[in-house]
Amino acid sequence: MQQTKQRILLVEDEEHLLEAIKLNLELEGYRVTTATDGKKALKIFKEERFNLVVLDVMIPEIDGFQVAETIRLQNTEVPIMFLTAKNSSEDRITGLKKGADDYLVKPFNLEELILRVGNLVRRGMKPDDLKELNSYHIGGKTIYFNSYELHHEDGTVTSLTKKETMLLKLLIERRNEAVSREQILETVWNYDVYPSTRTIDNFILTFRKYFEPDQKHPVYFHSIRGVGYKFTDNN
């Protein structure tokens, strides 16, 4: 199953530095979106999902401290890293109070930046993101994720599509938790295509046909209005 690229929002108003950091992060396999002022950064953050925000403090329109504070009101989990020439202890304390997870002072060592970025991205991932799930049993049936197959109790086999397998895996890894549509977009559709709510609902209906004893009263696959979807399994 293809690994989703981790997404970074890079906010820096020095163009040459912005391009140099962007290039090096992309060489490390990250997908990088850039902004050169705080207003644009907040607009982009509201429209997309990121695994890390790398943020200069002294940027036009809205400064980095205010940007971080606004992001934290919307999202308490995404790691934020300040990359700035403001190097006093007061500045560092302010940055951490605004919700930053790390603070790197310019000029910096590029290798150190990349190492810190990697640490923050990994820290932001849940344990279930890091483990490999090869198979899973639901009500006497077994899903084999690597071969895209569903094995029934009577020995018959149903072939699953790649998208079905990826969505099943995501919901099962997050079992008993509501999974947002944004998380599904990031993991299953990788932001290349934006499926409608009906598209994802149709996947859930298919899963109910596969697994639910009574499709009208599901015990495994649920739609959570205004949030997303949830797989429930207490075994």
N, C-alpha and C positions, 0 to 999 in steps of 0.2 A: 504494500500500500504506500503511495507516494507521500512523503513527509511534506506538510504544509510549511512554506517558508515563514519564518518569524518576521513580523512587521515592525519597523522602527519609524517613528516620527522624529525627524531631525530639524531643529529650529536654530538657525544661525544666520546673522545678517552679513557676515564677511563672506563674500561669494567664493573666493579662492579656497577658504577653509571649508566652507560648506561642500564644495565639489570634491575636495581631497578626502574628507571624512566619508562622504557618501560613497565614493569609489571604493575605498578600503572596506567599508562595511558590506558592500555588495559583493566584493571578492570573497568575503567570509560566508556568503550565502544568504544574507539578510535582504529583505525587500524594503527599500528605504524611500519614504515620502518626505519632501522637504518643504520648509516655510521660512521666509526671511523676516517676518514680523509676527508679533503676538496675536494680532487680530486674525490673521490668516491661519495661524497655528490652531487657534481654538475652533475656527470654522471646520478645518480639516479633521480635527479630533472628534468633533461632534458627528461627522458624516461617516467616519471609518473606525475600524477597531485596530488597536496596536498592542504589541507585546512589550514595548518600551518607548519612552519619550526622552530624547536627549535634547537639553534645553539650555541655550545661552541666557544669561540674565539681562544684559544690556542690549535689548532689541527694540526696534521702533514700535509705535502704536500702543502696545501693552507690554510692560516689562515681564521678564521671565518669572519673577516671584509671583506676580498676579496671575500669570498663565497657569503656573503650578497649582495655585490656590483654587482657581476655577476648575481645573481638571479634577482635583481631589473632591470637589463637591459633586462631580458627575460620576467619578470612578475611584474607588478606594484601593483597587488592586493593582492597576497598571504601574510598573516601576517607573520612576522619574529620576533622571540623572542630570545634574547641572554641570555645564561645561563653560567656565567663565574665567575672566581675568580678575574678578573680585575675590581677593584671597584673604581678607581679614577674618578673624574668628567670628566676628559679629555677622559677617555675610554668610559664613557657613552655618551658623546657628539659625539665622533667618531662613536659609534655604531648607534646612531640615524641619523647621517648624512649619513651613509651607507644604510639607509632605514629600520632600525629596528623599530618595533612598541612597543616593551617592552624590558626591561633589568633587569634581576634578578641575584643578586650576590650570589655566593657560599660562605659559606654553606647557604642553603635555607631551608625553611619550606615546606615540601612536600604538605601539604594542600594548602598553598599559591600558589605553582606552578600549582596545578590542577585548582584552581580558576582562575588564570591568563590565563591558556590555554583555559579554557571554554569561558572566556570573549573575547579572540582574535578570536577563531573559530566563535563565534556568530557575532562578529563585521565584519568578512569577508563575512558573508552571506548576500545576498540582501533581502530586505523586502519580496519579492515574495517567497523566500525560506521558510519563516516562517509562511505564511498563508496557510490555508487549502482551496483548491478549490474543491468543491463537484460536480458542474455541469457547463456547458458552452454551449451557443447557437451559432451555426454557420449556417447562411442562412436558418433559419426555422427548423433546426435539433438541437437536444440537446444531449450532451454527459453527461452521469452519471458516474463519475469516480469510485465511490465506488462499483457499481454493474457491471462495465465493459460493459455498454450498450450504444448503439446509437439509439435514438428514432427519427423516421422520421415523416414528416408532415402528412403522410397518416395513422399513428398509428402503422406501422410495427416497429419491433425492430431488430437491428443487434447486435449480441454478439461480443464484442471486446476481443482480447487476452490481457494478462497482459502487454506484451511489447508494444502493440499498445496504450494501455491506458496510460502507463507511458510516452511514447514519446509524445503523444498528450498533456498530462498535462505539460510536460516540455516546449514544443514549445508555448503553450498558455500562460503559466506564463511569458514567455519571449517575448510575442507578440511584433511585430515590431522591434525585435532585431535579429541579426544573432547569432545563437547558434552553437558553435564549435563542431566538432566531439568529442573532448576530454570531453566536458561537457556532451554530450550524452552518451559516454562510462561510465562516472562516475555515472550518474543518472539512466540510463536505464539498462545497462549491468553490472554495478558495478565491472568492470574490470575482471570479471570471464571469459568472452568470448570477443574476439576482432572481431566484425563483420567487414566485408569488406565494402567499400563505396557502393558497389552494394546492400548489404543487407539493409543499411539504405535508399538508394534510392528507394528500393522496398516498404518500409514502406510509403515513401512520395507519391509514385504512388498510393498506396492503399488509402491514405487519399484523394488524388485528386478524385478518383472514388467515394468516399463517399460524398464529399462536393463541388467540383468544378462544376459550370454550364458548363464550357468548359475546359476539361482536358488539351488541348493543349495550352491554354492561362490561366494559373492558377492565381487566385486573392488572394488565401489564403496561399497555401503551396509552398514555393520556395526553390530551391537548389542554394546556393551561392558558386560559384566555388572557390576552394582554401580555403574556410572558414568553411562552414557547411550548415545550413538550417535555414529557417525563416518562421514564421507564421505571416501573415499580417492581421490585423483587425482594422479598424478605428472607429468601432461602440463603 
